[in-house]
Amino acid sequence: MDKWIVHKFGGSSVADAGCFRRVAEIIEASPNPHEAVVLSACRGVTDALLGLVTLAETPDAYFPSAVEALKKRHVELARGLVSKAAFDTYREQLERDCRDIAGMLQTVRLIRSSTYSMRDVISGYGEIWSTRLFAPFLRERGRIKGDVLWIDAREVVIVEWGSLGPAVQWAVSEANLQRLVPAGFAGRLIVTGFVATTIKGIQTTLGRNGSDFSGSIFGALLNAAEIIIWTDVDGVLSADPRLVPNAEVIDQLSYNEAMELAYFGAKVIHPQTMEPAVARDIPIFIRNTFAPQKRGTLICANPYRRSRSRASRPSIRSRW
């Protein structure tokens, strides 16, 4: 049986209708019958949602027009991507969500402050909206074998917050996923990144870069063969290209090298994100959504690198 492959696409990869089509083409190009697609919110949406909370906390600021602008952006995006039936369903769900958000913001306005859990709930809607749209969009294109199943990560990933951040409760999370995915399922799982639920049943998020963490979590839950983090760069660079014009993409890195580079400021996948993959020895690729023909960077336990010039080798002294 083919093992799962997990793809995670960042906000820049799902910024607009053209990006949605590009992501679909990448997914459709793979013959593997078991793939999970974890999506971030469309570019800028999470910041806009958090901005709504700030508006509600600010005297004399007006948040309804900002809510309407977010709704309009997603309505227009959906209008150009899916059939009328799918569009009507999506818009109805979106309008209900926006009413719920407005209700929470009104509470914030009355008490002039927001709770952490309220900010978590509001900021997590972006991933719900992007995946709810991408699932019918991919299904209606009809270019893959098997089904397309939307997975709400809030019904799967259970975490307990501690001093080191959210700790995944693996046994219950795995049981939740098995309950939602039919035995023998073949096709694509479309998964909300960033969001989860606490052991007390309260909606939460996984923090900044949380969608990358979601990709790694689902890679572990599915015992994936590999995890591919799709972004807007060709991979991990050997140096800051603003300082070193001939900086090159590093073919391969060990988990430890990637963590060390991240510690010194490199724009590499966050160490917390890698933890579930490292524990299960799942290789991670960093690839470019806008140049999918390029291999990118492989992060794994035992990398085998082609020989490169000294200038292209990673330097932990570089802060980029």
Secondary structure, DSSP 8 states (H G I E B T S, - for coil): ----EEEEE-GGGGSSHHHHHHHHHHHHT---SEEEEEE--STTHHHHHHHHHHHHHSTT---HHHHHHHHHHHHHHHHTTS-HHHHHHHHHHHHHHHHHHHHHHHHHHHHT---HHHHHHHHTHHHHHHHHHHHHHHHHHT-SSSEEEEE-GGGT-EEEEETTEEEE-HHHHHHHHHHHS-TT--EEEEEE-SEEEETTS-EEE--TTHHHHHHHHHHHHTT-SEEEEEESSSS-BSS-TTT-TT--B-SEEEHHHHHHHHHTT-S---HHHHHHHHHTT--EEEEETT-TTS--EEEESS-------GGGS--TT---
